[in-house]
């Protein structure tokens, strides 16, 4: 490099021939390398390090990769498990960065989608048999039937060999989803149906021929080939200077990386360090074992042919790692092509300015700007975080006709596609664990059926819950509802609590059996009152009618007729006018009736006290005074009802109180001021009490026809009816409340009518000989 470059680079790298580094295979050593190379802006392009931690451009500014970050794989795995309805899963990982960050990201995103983790198992780097046994017990005892694994096949091997835990649906990360090591027959029952994400792989033309034509050589850089040759053919190579080369190879042996690869490095005369990666083996052996007994092996002849071996070295079908390395090499080549101003057309095509100097920062900038389509029609570029296009294949482990496990593509995931179109899966073609054709179920608690809701168990994950039936008036019409929905007003839940039904309006109708009976009794009372009124009017000049002021008797009959008629206002659908009319008509009619009875009682008492002061008092309590008393006792009730109706009038109201038990909405008159009704009823009771008291005092008057005794009987019936009415009224539900009040009105009205007027009608019609003055005073004897 020239002096300008020497000034811009640190002295230790001024003459370095390393413009970029391709590697490494696993995340943990890649982090270390990226941390070292970052301050010098030397591009590090990884082909298999997927840890999300490497996305941090502040920590790793020169890091790029041709393999997508685990962040996209995690998003895809979360979409996959939630799409299949698995919200109760376990996770297995290791102690390396790849597993740690992958499991952490999966757990966070999975919980955001409503999922729960049943358990998490961490496989130590060197697990003891006791630790493996404990993890197997935990795996077997869990209720989770789906397990997501971020590990490599080598790390999983001990756990899978510990116990044949069948019935688990394995979800694999890309690290082991295409691991041929785990496809041996001993794992078929355990791992058949495994589902996972894999990077798309292609068949690179001429790669297999190139690999098969390689021969061992003593030249530097061929140590890996030499070791592979000896292991594949069970022989030992002898070169001139073999001891130096062998010792050099052992010194440069690094060991197994996180993915089960053997790592070597070769130090040249310069400062270049080139990692050499060995493919995973199908057997497990330590470095010492590879060299033990080398002296007993025969000497290799050199005529051995790799074409007749069966190993992962020569298996390049859909080779994922090689393809990622291929893309990394071409990306750097395109960056150099752009940087060195190479000709792409014309006579000088392919000629570059090899003498042009550049810095690693310039190469890094050009590398980030790379955008080309390779021969496999895949677009290769890096985003602002140095990430490639996040494309994955969804792989399913299926048995073929020969009973061997094959990795079959059943879908794809494109992290760059719009949300909702990223996951494409052919669910009908998937084979599940143990060869099942139905999607396995993995849940802590079975989904609550419609009509119930989830009730989370204290101290347990949200996926563990009990199912409680919805309360009355609430529904849930979906499986797995977390809350019940309250029905709209005047709607109610059906018996299964899955839908809201409109409440049936209920009121005391004219067409109900009870309504028909009450209307019939009302009309009977009105007709009977009319007949009695007609009889009294026909015989108004007879002594029995004229006695006790016939005017009051007619007014009493009128008030009784009003009492019967007011009961009709309680029957039928409530309206604004019927609600206002019913209680006012009831209160005023009965007060008028009781006022007439009070006056009649007073007149009877005064009439049968045949002494001088009594006669004087009777003259003072004449017809005008009697009418005045009726008016004065009725006026307070009229004023009370008027004030009640003007201040807080009753109004129609749809009462859903009884909807839970009957499914019906009671149409009733709501009284915004309940004391109004009780004041009206209380005043009626006060007048009835005075009537009863005065009539009781005159019950033993010496008369053949003692009207005071009849009034006493009628008041006793009245009091019996209304005392019974109060508890019945309070405890009766729905329309029966109205029926109780109507019955009380009719019963008390019939009691008054029959006790007071029927005996008189009996004399008028059947015993006319007693309808004379002597008969009224008891001087007539049959």
Residue, then its C-alpha position, 0 to 999 in steps of 0.5 A: x500500500x502507498x504512504x497515504x494508506x499507511x497514514x490512515x491505518x494503524x501501523x500494525x495494519x499498514x501493510x496488511x493484505x487482509x481487506x475483508x474477512x469471511x466468517x465465522x460459523x457460530x455467533x459467540x466467536x463471531x462476536x469476538x472477531x467483530x469486536x476486534x475488527x470493528x474499530x479498524x472498519x475491516x469488513x467481517x461477513x459471516x455466513x452462519x452467525x445468526x445471533x440478534x446481538x450482532x445487529x448492534x451497529x454501535x458494537x459491531x460497525x463492520x459486521x455484515x452477514x449473508x444469513x438472516x438475523x435470528x430476529x427474523x427467524x424468531x418472528x417467523x417461529x412466533x407466527x408459526x406456533x400462533x398460527x397453529x394454535x400453540x400458545x403453551x410451549x416449552x423451550x430448550x436452549x444452550x449457554x451460547x449467544x445464539x441460543x440465549x438471544x434467540x430464546x430471549x427474543x422468542x419468549x418476549x414476542x411469544x408472550x406479546x402474542x398471548x402465548x405462555x412458556x411452560x418451561x425452559x431447559x438450558x443444556x450446559x456445555x458439558x452436561x452431567x448424566x444427572x443434569x440430562x436425566x433431570x431435564x428429561x424428567x422435566x420434559x416428560x412431565x410437562x403438559x406442553x406438547x410443543x417444544x421450541x429448540x434453539x441448539x445444534x444437533x450435537x448439543x441435543x444428542x445427549x438429551x435425545x439419547x437419555x430417554x425416548x420421550x415421544x408425543x412431543x411436537x418439536x419446532x426446530x431452529x435453522x441450526x438443526x432442522x436439516x441435521x442428518x445426524x438425527x435422522x437415524x432410525x433410532x430417532x424416528x419415533x421421537x423426531x418424525x414430524x419435526x417442523x422448523x425454519x431453514x435457510x434456502x439452499x441451492x445446488x451450486x454447479x461444479x461444486x461437487x466435482x471440485x470437491x471430489x477432485x481434491x487430493x491431499x498435498x503437503x503444501x500449506x493450507x491443505x491440512x484439513x484435506x489431509x485429515x479428512x483423507x485419513x479419516x475417510x479411508x482409514x489410512x495415514x499420509x506420509x509426506x516429506x516434512x510430515x512431522x513438521x506439518x503434523x505438529x503444525x496442524x495440531x498447534x492450529x487445531x481450535x476445536x469444535x464450535x457451537x455448531x459441531x464444526x471443527x475449526x482450524x487456522x493456518x498462519x502464513x508468513x504475513x499477518x493473515x489468519x484464515x479460518x478453515x471450517x470442517x463440516x459436521x461429522x456423523x460421529x463424535x470424537x475428541x481431537x486426541x482420539x483422531x490422532x490416537x493409533x495413527x501409527x497402526x493405520x496403513x499408508x495411503x496409496x494416493x489412488x483412493x477416490x472420494x467418489x466412492x465414499x458417502x459422507x457429508x463432505x461430498x453431499x452438496x445437495x441443497x447445501x445451505x452453508x456453502x451457498x451462504x459462503x458463495x454469496x459472501x464471496x461474490x458480495x466482496x467480489x462485487x464490492x472490489x469490482x466497484x472499488x477498483x473500477x473494473x471494466x464490465x464491457x468492451x475489449x478490456x472486460x474484467x481488467x481492474x486497476x490492481x494498483x489502486x489503493x483503498x482503505x478498509x473503510x472504503x471497501x466496507x462502504x462499497x460492500x454495504x452498497x452491493x446490490x446484484x442478482x446472482x445466477x440463482x436469481x436471488x437478489x443479494x444486498x445488505x440493509x442498513x443493519x448489514x442484514x440480507x433478505x430474510x428468506x426461510x423455508x419451512x421444513x417438515x421431517x417426513x418418512x419416505x417410502x423406504x422409511x427414511x426421514x426426508x426434509x420436505x419443504x412445506x412452506x416459506x417465510x419472507x420477513x420483508x413481505x407485508x404483515x399477514x403475507x409473510x408466512x405461507x404454509x401448506x398445512x394439509x401436507x404436514x406430517x405431525x409428531x408420530x406420523x399424525x395427520x391432525x395438528x397436535x394440541x398444546x394447552x395448559x387449560x382447554x379453551x372455554x366453551x361459549x357461554x363461559x369465560x376464563x378465570x386466571x389461576x393465581x400465581x400461574x401463567x395466563x394460559x392456565x385458567x379455569x372456566x366460569x359460566x357467564x353471569x345472568x345477563x352476560x354472554x360469550x359467543x366465542x370459544x376461549x373468551x376472556x370476558x363475558x359481554x353484558x347484554x344491552x338494556x332490555x335484552x337478556x342472556x339465553x339459558x346457554x349464555x351464548x346470545x342476547x334475546x329481547x326481553x318479553x314485555x309483561x304486564x297485567x293484560x286484559x287478555x290474561x286469565x288473571x286480567x279477564x277474572x279481575x275485569x269480570x269482577x270489576x264489571x260485576x261490582x259495577x253492575x251490582x252497584x248500578x242495580x242497588x242504585x236503581x233499587x234505591x232510586x225506585x224506593x227512595x220514598x220508603x223509610x229504609x232509603x230515607x233513613x240516614x240521609x238518602x243523599x249520602x247513600x247515593x253518594x256512597x253508591x257513586x263512590x263505590x262505583x268509582x272504586x270498582x271502575x278505578x281498578x280498570x286503570x291498573x289493567x292493560x299496558x301502562x301509559x303516561x295517563x293510566x300511570x297518573x290516573x290509577x293511584x289518584x282515582x284509587x285514593x280519591x274514590x276510597x276517601x270519598x267512600x270512607x267519608x260517606x261512611x264516617x258521616x253515616x256512622x256519626x248520624x247513626x250514633x247521634x240518631x239513636x242517642x235519644x236524649x235532649x242533648x243528642x237531639x240538639x246535636x243531630x239538628x246541628x249535624x244536618x245535611x249541609x254539615x254532613x256534606x261539608x264534612x265529606x268535602x273537608x275529609x276528601x279535600x286533603x286527599x285531593x290536594x295530596x294527589x294533585x301535588x303528587x302528580x304535579x311534583x313527581x308523577x308516576x311514569x311507564x317503566x320497563x323493569x328488568x329486575x325479574x328478567x334473570x328469573x323469568x326472562x321477562x321485562x315487567x311494564x309497570x308504573x314507576x313512582x319517583x316519589x314512593x312516599x306519595x303512595x304510602x301517604x295516600x294509603x295512610x290517609x285512607x287507613x286513618x279514615x277507615x280507623x275512625x269509621x271502625x272506631x265510631x261504628x264499633x261504639x254503636x254496634x249495640x244500639x237497641x235497634x232491629x236494623x242497626x246500621x252501625x253494626x253493618x258498618x263495623x262488619x264492612x270496616x273489619x273486612x276493609x281492614x283485613x283486606x288492606x292489612x293483608x295487602x301490604x305484605x302481599x304487595x311488597x313480596x309479589x313479583x312483576x305483574x302480580x304486584x298490580x293484581x294484588x292491588x286490584x284484588x284489594x280494591x275489589x275485595x274492599x269495595x265488595x265488602x262495603x257494598x255487600x255489608x251495607x246495602x245488600x241487607x237493605x235491598x233484602x228488606x226492600x225486595x223480599x221483606x217490604x212489610x219491614x220497610x216501614x217506620x215501625x220496622x226501622x225502630x224495632x217496634x214492629x214484631x212479626 
